Amino acid sequence: MDYEVIVLAAGKGKRMKAGMNKLWIPLQGKPILHHTLEVFERDDWCQRIILVHHPEEKDLISAQIHNYKTPISLISGGGERQDSVRAGLGKALLKNLILIHDGARPFVTHDKIHLLVKKAEEVGAALLATQVTDTIKSTKEKQLHTLDRSYLWAAQTPQAFHYSLIEKVHQRAVEAGFLGTDDASLAEKYGYKVAIVEGEKSNIKLTSPEDLEMAEWILNKREKMGRSNI
């Protein structure tokens, strides 16, 4: 099943405190962004990568992607994540099935991507997520409440959609001035079913300096097991 993927790489990553776009931080001698791109580069189902970058980094990125065999389209990101996704949608060519993925999640596997793609093809929208195992508290209205974790899932990316569905809900969100926390939240708001495909704990988003230590551990573990980052 063929798909296109939007990889979001336009964020500042302030929580990483690196003084630079966190996606250029090296892991085992290679920037985080390249680890992420190589997941899709090595997947035969991926027909095109739409890389949404920071406007000031176009030349830097252009100089580093010429060796990829999978076509990569570049587009400048917007002020909000949602704006960046919408910009990426405008670059899609197949306009069939499209994945949206955080550039700072370099450890998603082909097995999970393929399960996600199959489910989105069937349902129209799907996301990777892991079931919450911690006890979660809410402080709504200044009163502490314990939430039922059997109903709680931690959303990941990629998230996958029929192109017509995700394009439609993004347009409706623009018209309504609605800003969602992820793309699945837009589909939910406008009444579309979003299926969950159980993800893996290792599909972490690299946000803080502590996450880099975990990332090195994951890479070392996969190396010892004879697995690549897919």
C-alpha positions in Angstrom: 0.0 0.0 0.0 1.6 3.3 -1.1 1.6 6.4 1.0 3.2 9.8 1.3 4.5 11.1 4.6 4.7 14.7 5.9 7.7 14.9 8.3 7.5 18.0 10.5 11.0 19.5 11.1 10.2 23.2 11.5 10.0 23.4 15.3 12.4 25.2 17.6 12.6 22.6 20.3 13.2 25.0 23.1 12.9 22.4 25.8 15.9 20.6 24.5 18.0 23.7 25.4 20.5 23.0 22.6 20.7 26.5 21.2 19.7 25.1 17.8 17.0 23.1 16.0 17.1 19.8 18.0 16.8 17.8 14.9 20.4 18.6 14.1 21.7 17.1 17.3 23.8 14.0 16.5 22.9 10.5 17.5 25.8 8.1 16.8 27.3 10.7 14.5 24.1 11.4 12.5 21.5 14.1 13.0 18.2 13.1 14.6 16.4 14.2 11.4 18.4 11.7 9.2 17.5 8.8 11.5 13.9 9.8 11.0 14.1 10.2 7.3 15.9 6.9 6.8 12.9 5.0 8.3 10.8 6.1 5.4 13.6 6.0 2.9 13.9 2.2 3.6 10.2 1.5 3.4 9.1 0.5 -0.1 5.5 1.6 0.7 6.7 5.2 1.0 6.5 7.0 -2.3 7.3 10.5 -1.2 8.6 12.4 1.8 7.3 15.9 2.3 9.7 17.6 4.6 8.4 20.7 6.4 11.4 22.8 7.5 12.1 26.0 9.2 12.3 28.8 6.6 15.9 29.7 7.6 17.1 26.1 7.1 16.1 25.4 3.5 19.6 25.6 2.2 21.0 23.5 5.0 18.5 20.8 4.4 18.7 20.9 0.6 22.4 20.3 0.8 21.9 17.1 2.9 19.1 15.2 1.1 20.4 14.7 -2.4 21.5 11.1 -1.7 18.0 9.9 -0.8 16.4 7.7 -3.4 12.9 8.4 -2.2 11.6 11.8 -3.6 11.7 14.5 -1.0 9.7 17.7 -1.4 10.6 20.7 0.7 8.2 23.3 2.1 8.6 26.0 4.7 6.6 25.6 7.9 4.1 28.0 9.5 3.8 29.6 12.9 1.9 26.7 14.5 2.3 22.9 14.0 -1.2 22.9 12.3 0.0 25.5 9.8 3.0 23.4 9.0 0.9 20.3 8.4 -1.5 22.3 6.1 1.5 23.5 4.1 2.7 19.9 3.7 -0.7 18.8 2.5 -0.4 21.2 -0.3 2.7 19.4 -1.6 1.1 15.9 -1.8 1.0 14.4 -5.3 -0.7 11.0 -4.8 -3.5 12.5 -2.6 -4.5 9.0 -1.5 -3.1 8.0 1.9 -0.9 10.4 3.8 1.0 10.0 7.1 1.9 12.9 9.4 5.0 12.3 11.5 7.1 14.2 14.0 10.7 14.7 12.8 11.8 14.1 16.4 10.5 10.5 16.5 13.3 8.5 14.8 12.4 5.0 16.2 9.1 4.1 14.7 9.3 0.7 13.0 8.1 -0.5 9.6 5.9 -3.1 11.2 3.9 -0.4 13.1 3.8 1.9 10.0 2.3 -0.9 7.9 -0.3 -1.8 10.5 -1.2 1.9 10.7 -1.5 2.3 6.9 -3.7 -0.8 6.6 -6.0 0.4 9.4 -6.2 4.0 7.9 -7.0 2.5 4.5 -9.9 0.6 6.1 -11.3 3.3 8.5 -10.1 6.6 7.0 -8.0 7.8 10.0 -5.7 6.0 12.4 -2.9 6.8 14.9 -0.3 5.0 16.8 -0.8 5.2 20.6 0.3 3.4 23.7 -2.0 2.6 26.6 -1.3 4.7 29.7 0.1 2.6 32.6 0.7 5.4 35.2 -2.1 6.7 37.5 -3.2 10.0 36.0 -4.6 12.8 38.1 -6.7 15.8 36.9 -6.9 19.1 38.7 -9.9 20.4 36.9 -11.7 23.2 38.9 -9.0 23.0 41.5 -10.2 19.6 42.6 -8.0 16.5 42.3 -9.5 13.6 40.4 -8.1 10.2 39.4 -8.9 9.3 35.8 -9.7 5.8 34.7 -6.5 4.8 32.9 -8.2 1.9 31.2 -9.6 4.5 28.8 -6.4 6.5 28.4 -3.9 6.4 25.5 -0.8 8.4 24.8 -0.9 9.5 21.2 2.1 9.1 19.0 2.9 9.7 15.3 2.7 8.7 12.6 -1.0 9.4 12.2 -2.5 8.3 8.9 -5.5 9.6 6.9 -7.2 9.4 3.6 -6.0 12.6 2.0 -9.5 13.9 1.3 -10.5 13.5 5.0 -7.5 15.3 6.5 -7.5 18.0 3.9 -11.2 18.6 4.6 -10.9 18.8 8.4 -7.8 21.1 8.2 -9.9 23.5 6.0 -12.8 23.4 8.5 -10.4 24.1 11.3 -9.0 27.1 9.5 -12.5 28.5 8.9 -13.5 28.0 12.5 -10.2 29.2 14.0 -9.8 25.9 15.8 -6.3 24.8 16.9 -6.0 21.1 17.7 -3.2 19.4 19.6 -2.7 16.9 16.8 -4.2 15.9 13.5 -6.3 13.2 14.9 -8.0 15.8 17.2 -9.2 17.6 14.1 -10.8 14.4 12.7 -12.4 13.8 16.1 -13.8 17.3 16.3 -15.6 17.0 13.0 -17.1 13.6 13.6 -14.8 11.2 11.9 -13.8 7.9 13.5 -10.1 7.6 14.4 -8.8 4.0 15.0 -6.0 3.2 17.4 -3.1 1.0 16.4 -1.1 0.0 19.4 2.4 1.5 19.2 5.7 0.8 21.0 7.2 2.5 24.0 10.4 3.0 22.0 8.7 5.4 19.6 9.6 8.3 21.8 9.6 12.0 20.8 12.9 13.5 21.6 12.0 16.6 23.6 14.5 17.0 26.5 18.2 16.3 27.1 17.2 13.2 29.1 15.5 11.9 26.0 18.8 11.9 24.2 20.2 9.4 26.7 17.2 7.1 26.1 17.7 7.5 22.3 21.4 6.4 22.6 20.3 3.4 24.7 17.6 2.4 22.1 20.2 2.7 19.2 22.8 0.6 21.2 20.2 -2.0 22.0 19.0 -2.4 18.4 22.6 -2.6 17.3 23.3 -5.4 19.7 20.2 -7.2 18.5 21.3 -6.8 14.9 18.3 -4.5 14.1 18.5 -1.2 12.3 16.3 1.7 13.2 13.4 0.0 11.3 
